[in-house]
Amino acid sequence: MKKFTDFIVSKSKLIVLVSFLLCLVSVVGYVNTKINYDILVYLPEDIETIKGQNILTDDFQVGAFSFVTTGKMSNYDILKLEDKIKDIDGVTKVMSAVDLIDVTIPIEMIPEKIKDKLYKEGETLILVIFDSGTSDERTINAVKELRSIVDAERVSGMTSMVLDTMELSNQEVLVYIVIAVSLCLIVLLFATDSYIIPVLLLLNIGVAILYNMGSNIFLGNISYITKAISAVLQLGVTTDFSIFLYHKYEESKKEYSNKSEAMKIAIKETFNSVIGSSLTTIAGFLALCMMDLSLGTDIGIVMAKGVLFGLICVMTLFPALLLTFDKQIEKTKHKNIFPKFTSIQKFTIKHYKLILIIFVILLIPAIYGNNKVNVYYKLDESLPDNLPSSIANSKLSEKFNITSPEIILIDNSIRGNKLEELVDRLKNVDGIDWVLAPLSITDLGIPESMISEDILKIFKNDKYQLIILNSNYSVASTELNNQISLVNNIIKEYDENSILAGEGALTKDLIDIADHDFKMVNYASIIVIFIIMLFVLKSVSLPIILISIIEFAIFTNMGISYYTNTTLPFIASIVIGTIQLGATIDYAILMSTKYLAERKSLSKEKAIKNTLASTVPAIITSSLSLFAATFGVFVYSKIDMISSICELLARGSIISMLVVIFILPAILIVADKIVVKRSETI
């Protein structure tokens, strides 16, 4: 450590120069990191629905599809429009009711069975099929071009939703950072005693964020959720590392007239103090990698890297900045306006029994509320209703009753009476509006000789044939999930290797996997953090106490969503517990380690008094930094997936803070003998 501190102090200007040069490299990495806007691509590759999607893409060139409503147009104009759409790069097939008849025949003369589905109130429905996947860049560009040909509010489908998500997210992401930095700056102006320190502190964290975002290029791509929240969360979680070092430096300067020696002591003491809490925070984020939905790995790795880069910059760049701008810091010193919070300390010590009673009373509703939180899985519910994709999808559902189209892949050998029997059984399933198979087209009264080869190719190749069905039930609803299970059971009777694909089937898998992930991630984060604290705190009882009170804070946070009748996006309910545990457990570690240190020479009453006096301001500062970084994004963001996560993080930071400064001291007083004795024996 001595060689390290000597190098940092002696080469401070070089470190500043190299750090900013590395920022240029990071900018290149950041700009070239691909962003994924489709949550469904994070489903495991080995599940049946994903295999089905791959077969559709590779064997049928049906990677994705959109429905286009034409407005009132003649048959000739519809065919001209289809020709324009066919010329778009990435479009493989285009089909409408007009393709099934002679162009001179009015659409009104089409058999009722088919006209009902493809033609309503003068509007014709055009099916556009793309050869690449929903979120593939080629498909997204194709939909952009399609929207330039027809009104964007007439183009429905998953890719339209992904495109709107991408555009809205890109509009908002820079604003998130501006809001977070501005609010954090206000907190830091109160929490520090120099006008320039908040600027240097945010500059240091900004560099760490840039390193983290730039290094994401090695991951190949990250999700738009990760991109949106990682910088904000890194800012909120690692701010206290820098504040801690600055305070240690100021304290050391009182003992050492040589600022270089004071900085060496500050670096050493800061490292010893924050290494335990940073390891638990990193471990909490890495626990997200246990999710089967690889979005967890995406968020977990990026956030763990963020904490690591934050720690590295605090140990290297920030000391160099403090030494380089030492004179300016001294010139801009002001009276510390952050209060000492002595009334909180007195209240906690005086009323610790009452606090414990309140804790026990609140525990039951907190656990109950946490277990009853409502979540949604329908991805477009995360977006505003006024986006073109939302308007187009609503119109498609209301006018044409196309709510959840699904595709069945079944062996091409299933033909004749057997196929007809299967189609009839599917038609009789509650909630299925229509079923379309190769034989169904001729059943509609259109001779096979009139059907083009291109249309027939949509339905079959030498290995598989497709059966397309439409459900009246909404994606992610209990009714649709039950219907999907029933349809799967039926088609497996005819071909055990058959696959049901489509948004509804994918979303059902998402629901099943998310339920498993929720349990796995919470258990994994608790176990990993417990093991780390076991070594850091050298105690068995203390890690149990600390994790228990932060879990109570998490239950309370989630419970509030239940009692306020708030429905959360599924990803928020999965990741928030792990993130809140990882981000706020350091509050509890800071207080408990200080208490153990004080108890070596003082009674428990004096020890808890000194502990509260020295840790409460730091905990409140850290909590308010996390709150400031996330609250503004929650208020501003129009994407509920991001807004909900930030709301929970902002609220969770305050709840965790209150739990640590009120409930933890009360437990330490009551469990003093157990905590101190166990810590001494390990």
N, C-alpha and C positions, 0 to 999 in steps of 0.2 A: 504493500500500500504506500510506503514511503516514496519509492521510485515513481509511482504513479502520480502522487500529489506533487512531488518535485517537478515532474514534467509539465503538469497542468499549469502550475504557477509560473515556471520559467519560460514557457512557450505560449503564453496566453494569446498574444497577438497573432501568432502563427495558427493557433487553433481556431480563432475567429475567422481568419482568411480561408483556411481549408474547409471549415464548416459551410461557409457561404458558397464556395466553389462546388462543393458536393450538392448544394441545392440546385445548381444548374443541371446536374446529372439526374437529380430526382424529378425535376420538371419534365425532362424528356421521358422518364419512366411513367410519370403520371399521365401525360398526354397520350401515350401509346398503350395504356392499359385499357383493355376492352371492358365494357360494362354490360352486364346481363340484366334485362328488364322482365324476364319471364321466370316466375317462381317454380313453375312445373318442371323446368329442365333440371332442377336439383333433386328430383325423385331418383331413387336407385336404378341403375341401368338394368338390373336383373329382374325387375318386376314385370309381370305379364303385359301390363298396359304400355309400358315403354317399349317392350319388344314389338308390340303391335304397331306402335307409332313408327318404329324403325322399318318394319315390313312395308307399311303404307308408303313411306318415303322412298325406300330403295326399290321396291318391286312395282309399285303403282304410280310413283311420282306424285303421290298425294301427301306432301309434307304438311300442308296447311290449306285452309280454304276460307273464303269469305262469301257472304251473300250481298249482292248489290240490288237495291230497288231502283227501278228505272224512272218512275213517274209515268205520266201518260205519254206513251210513244207508239208509233205505228210499228208493224212487224219489220218493215224495211229499216227503220231507224234503229230498232233493237239489234238487228243483224249487223248494221254498221258499227254500233257501239261495241258489240261483241268482237268484231274484227280489230278495233282499236285496242281492246283489252288483251286480245290474243298476242298482239305485237309487244306487249310489256315483257321485258326480260324477267324470267322466273315464273311466268304463268304457263301452265301446261295444258289446261283444258278449261273451256268456258261452255256453259250449258244453260238453256232456258226453255220455257214451254215452246217458243218459236222453233227451236231446233227439232222438236218432235213432230212438226207438221209442215205441210207445204206453206211457203211464205204468203201465198195468195189467200189462204184460209184464215178467216178472222179467229182470233184467240177465243172469242165467245163460243165458237163451235167445238172447242176441245171438250172431250168427255169431262163431266162434272168432277169425277174422282180426282183428276189431275189438275184441272183448272182451279179447284178449291185451294190447292196447295201452292201453286206457282203464279196465280193471277188473282188480284183482289182490287176492286174499285178502280180499275183502269191501270193499276201498277203491275208490272211483271217482275218476277224474281229471277236474277241471274246468279248461277253458282260459278264462282271463280276458284280454280284449283291451282295451288302453287307447288313447285317441285321440291322446295326446301322447307325446313321446319318453321314452326310458328315464330320463333325469335331469331331466326337466321337473318343475317344482314341482307342477303339477297331477297328474302321475302319482305322484309321491312321496306326496302327500297321499292319493291314492286307495289306494295300498298300505297306508298307515297305517290308513285306515279299514277296509280289507279285513282287516288283522291284528286289528282290534278285533272283527270278526265271527267269524273263525276263528283258531285257534292260529297264532301267527307262524311256528312251525316247520313249518307245512303250506303256507306261501306261498313258492314258489321264484321264480327269475327274476332278471334283471339289476337291476331296480329295487329288489328286496329287498336285494340286495347293496349297491347305492348307498345305500339308507336306513341299513343297518347301519354302513357306512363313515362316513356323516354323523354318526350318533349317537355312535359310538366316538371319532371325531376331535374332536367338540365336547366330549366328556367329558375328553379328554386335553390339549387344546391349552393351557389355562391352567396345567396342571401342568408342561408343558414349560418354560414361561417361569419359573415358580417354581424349578424344579430348576436351570435354566441360570443364573439370577441368583444363587441361593444358592452354587453351586459357583464361579462367577466371583468372588463376594465373598470367598470363602476365598483364592483365588489373589491377589486384589488386596490383601488385608490383609498378605500376605507380601511383595508386590512394591512396596508404597508405605510411606512413613514417617509416615503420619498416619491415625488411625482414621476421620476424617471424609471423607478423600479418596476411598476406595472408594465411599462412599455418593453423593458428588457426581458421581463418574465414572459410576456406574450410572444416576443420575438423568438425567444428560446424554444417555447412550446410550438410555435409556428414552424420552426426549422424541423423539429422532431416529427410533426405531422406531415410535413413535406417529404421527409425521408421515408416515413411509413407508406404514404400514398404512392410514392415513386417506386418503392420496392415491390408493390403489388403486381408489377409487370411480370415478375417471376411466377406468379400464380396463374398466369394466362388471362384470366378475367375475374372480375368481382361483381357482386350483385349491386343494383342501384340502391338497395337498402343499406348495404355495407358502406357504399360510397357516401351516402347521405348522413349516416349517424356516426361513422368512425372518427372523423375529424372533430366533431362536436363532443363526442364521448371522451376521446383522448385528451382534449382540452380540459374537460371537467375533472377527469380522473387523475391526471398527472400534475395539475397546478400546485397541489400541496407539496409535492417533492421540492419544487423550486422555492416556495415560501419557506419551507423548513431549512433549506440550505442558507437562504438569505438571513434568516433569524440567527442561525448558528454562527454565521460570519460576523454579524453585528455584535453578538455576545463575545465572540473570540477577540474582536478588536479592542474590547474593554480590558482584556487581560494581556494582549500582545500589541505593542506599539508598531511592530512590523506587520503590515497588512498581508504580506506573503505567508508569514507563519500562521496568521489568523485564518487565512483561507485553507491552508493545509489541514488545520484542526477541523474546520467546518466541513471540508470534503469527507474526511475520515468519519466524523460523527454522523453526518448525514447518511453516508453509505450504510453504516451499522444500524441506523434507526429505520431506514426505509426499505432495506433489502427484504426483510420479512414480509412487510405489507405488500411490496411490489410482487414478490413471488406468489403470494396468495391471490392477488388480483390477476396475474398472468394465468395461474392455475384455474381460476374461475372462468376466464374466457376460453381457455383451451378445453374445458369440459364440454363446451358446445360442439367440439369435434366428435363427440360420442353420438351425435344425431345421425340417424339414417338419412334424413333429408340433408344433403350436403351444403345447404345454405348455412347450417350451423357451423360447419368447418370453415366456410367462407368468412363469416363474421368473427368466429373464434380466433382464427389465425391472424387476421388483420388487426383485431383489437389487442391480442397478446403482443404482436410486434409493436403496436403503438405504445404500450406501456414500457416495453424494453427500450425502444428508441427514446421515449421520454426520460427514462432513468439514465441512459447513456449521455443524453444532452445535458441533464442536470449535473452529472458528474464531470463533464468536460466543457461544453460550450458556455453554460451559465456562469461557472466560476471565472472563466476567461472574460466574459462580458462584464462581470462585476469588477474585476481588477482593471480592465481597460477603461471603464467609465466611472471609476471610483470617485474622482474629483467632481464630476457632474452629479453623482448620487448625493454627495455631501452638500453640494450647493442647493439642491432641490429638496432637502429634508423639510418635513413639516410635522406638526404635532400629530401624534397617532390618534385618529378619531374613532378607532374601533374600540368599543367598550370592553371592560374586563369581565362583564357578566357575573359579578359577585352575587347578585340577587339569586341567580340560578343555582349557584353553588350552595348558598345558605338554605334555599328551599329544598334542594335534593337531600342534604344532610339531615335537616330537621324533620322532613316528612317521608323518609325512606320507607317506613312501614305502610303508609297510605299509598305510596307509589306502587309498592308490590301488590297491594290489594287490587288497585286499579288494573295493574298488569294481568293478574289472574282473571279478573272479570272480563277484560277485553279479549282474552285469549280464545274463548269459545266462539264468539261471533266472528273473530278474525279467521279462524280455521274454517268455520262454516262458509263464510263469504268467499274465501279462497277456493274452496272445493266446488262452489256453485257458479263461478264466473261464466258468463255466456261468451262464446267466441263464434266468429264466422270464418268460412273458408272460401266463399265465393269471391274471387280475386277482384272482380270489377266493383265490388262494394267499397273497395278502398279508394276509389276514384270519385271525383265530383260528378254529379248527374248531368252537368252541362257540357261535358266533353263529347266530341263527335262520335266516338265509339259507343259511349253510353246511350246517346240518343238513337244511334243506328240499331243497337242491340234491343233497345226498348221497342222501337218501331217494328222490328222483325218479330218480336214476341207478340206484340199486341195485334198487329195486322195479319201476319201469316202464321201465327201460333207456333213458330219455330223457336223453341225454348232450349232444348237440350238434344241436338242431333248426335247420334252415336253410330259407330261403324263396327260391324261384326266381320271378322276375318274367319272364313271357314273353308275347309278343303274343297277343291274344285270337283271332287268325285261325288259330292252330295248333290244329286240331281233328281229330276222327275218328281214322283210322288213324295219322296222323302223330303226334298227341298220345299215342296208345296205345303207339306204337313208342318214343317218347321216355321214357315212364314205365317201360316194360319194360327199356330200356337202363340207366336210373338204378337200378332195382331190382337189376340184376346187377353193379353196382359194388361191389367188396369194401368191407365195413364199413358199408354202408348198411342200416339195419334195416328201415325202411319208407318208402314214398313215397305221398303223399296228393294227388291231383288231383281236379278236379270229377268226372271219370268214375270215379275210384276208389271213391267212396262207393256207387255203384250196383253196382260189382263185388263189394262186400262182402255183397251179398244184400239191400240195403235199396232198395226202389223209389223212384225220383226223386219220385213223388207224395207220399211220406211225409216227404220232406226239406223243412224250412221254408225260406222265402225268405231269412231272416236268415242261415242257414248257407250257402246258395248264394252270398250276397253276399260272404261271407268270401273266396271263391275267385276271383271275377271281377267285372270291370266292363266298360264299353264299349271299353276300350283294352287292359287287361292281364288275364291270369289268373295265379293263384298255384299253384305246386306246392310242397307242404311235404314236406321229407324229414328223417329223423332218422338221425344217424350214431352208430355204436358207439364212435367214437374221441373222445378228450377234446379240448376246445378248446386250441389252441396246440401240439398234438402234431404231430410230423413226419408221422404217418400221416394226420391230418385235413387238414393243409396240402396233402399230395400228392393226397388225395381231392378237395379243393376245386378244385385245378387240373384234375383229370380231369373233374369235373362241369362246370366252366366250359367246357372244350373240347367236351363233348358238347352242351350247350345252345346254344352258339354255332353249331353245325351247323344247328340248326333256326331260330334267330333270332339274328342277329349283334348285335342290340341287347338281348338278354336279360341279366338281372342276377341274380347269386347274392348274397343279403343274409343277415344274421344274425350272431350273435356270433362264430362260427367264421371266417366270411369277413372280418369286420372285424378280428379278431385276426390273421389271416394278413397283411392289409395293414399292420397295426401292426408286425408282425415285419419285413416288407420295408422299411418306412419307417425303423424304428428302426436297422436295420443300416446304412442309408445315412446317417442322422443321426449315428451314432457316429463315422463317419469324418469327416464334414463339420465337426462341432463341434470335434473335436480339432485338425484342420488349421486351421480358422478362428481358434481361440483362440491357437494357436502363432504364426500369421502376424501377427495384430493386435497381440499383446503384443510380438512381436519388433520390429515397426515403431515402437511407442511407445518401447521401450527404446533403440532406435537413436538417437532424438532426445534422450531423457533422459540416457543414459549417454555419448552421443557416441562410440560404439565399435561395431564390427561383431563382434569376437571375443567380447566380454563377454556380449552378449545370447545368443549361441549357447551359451556355457558355462552361463549361468544357467538358460536354458530346458531344456537337456540334463539338468542335475542334478535339477531339479524333475520333469521327465518320468520320470527314473529313480525318483524317490520315488513317483510315481503308479504306475509299473509294479510297484514293490515292493508297494505298498498293494493293488493289484488282484491281484497274484500270490499274496499271502497267502490271499485268498479261494479261489483255485484249489487251493493246497496244503492248505488246511484243509477242502476238499471242501464249500465253502459256495456255494449257488446264490443268485444275487442277482436282485432284481427288475430288469427291463430298464431302467427309467428311472434307477436308481442307476448302472448301468454306463455310461450315456450321459453323465450330467451330472457325475459325480464328477471325471473328469479335468479338465474345464474349471474347476469350482469349486475344486478343490485347486490348480490352476495359478494361478488368479486370486487365491486367498486367501493363498497362501504364497510367491509369487514376491517379495513385498516383503521377506521375510527375506533372500533372496539379494541384492536390490538394496541393502538397508541395509548389508550387509557389504562388498559390492564397491565401493560409492561411498566408504565410509569408507577402504577400502584404497587406492583411487586418490588420495584426499586425503592420506593419510599418506605415500604413495610420492613425493610431490612434494619432500619434504625428508628422507626417511629411507631406509635400506636396506630391502630386502624383508623381512629377518628382523625388524627392529624395527617395520616397518610392519604386518606380520601380527600381531605380538605386541600392539601398541596397538589394532589393529582388533578382535581377539578380546576384549581386555579391555573395550572400550567397547560392543561389539555383542552379545556372547553373552548377558548378562543380559536385554537388551531382547528378543532373539529368543526366549529361553526363556519370558519373561513372556507375549509375544504368542501363542506356541504353546500354552502352558498355558491361556490364556484361551479360545482356540478349542476346545481339548480339553475344558475344563470345560463350555463352553456346549453341546457336542454329545454328550458321553459319557453324561450323565445321561438325556438323551432316548432315546438308544440302549437303555439298560438298561430304561427305564420303558415305552416305547411298545409296544403290542400290534399296531400296524399295521406290517407288515414293510417296506412301501414307504418309510415314514418312518424306522423303526428302522435299516434297512440303510444309508440315506444318511447318517444321523448316525454310525453305526459307522465307515463309511469316512472320514468327515470327521474324527472323533476320532483314529482311527489314522493318517490321512494327515497331520494336523497334527504329530504326534510324529515320524513318519518324515521329513517335510520338514525339521523342526527338526534332527534328527540328521544328515541329509545336508548341510545348510547349515553347521552348526558343525564338522563333521568333514571332509567330502569337498571342499567349496568352498575352504576355506583351503589344502588340499593341492594342488588344481588351480591356485590363484592363485600359489602358490610355484613350481610347476613351469612354468607358462605365463606367468610374470611378464613376460618380455621382449615377448611377443606382446601381452598385455593392456595393458601400459603404453604401448608404442610405438603401437599402434592407437588408443588413447584420445587420445594426444597429436596424432595426425595428422588427426583428424576434427573 
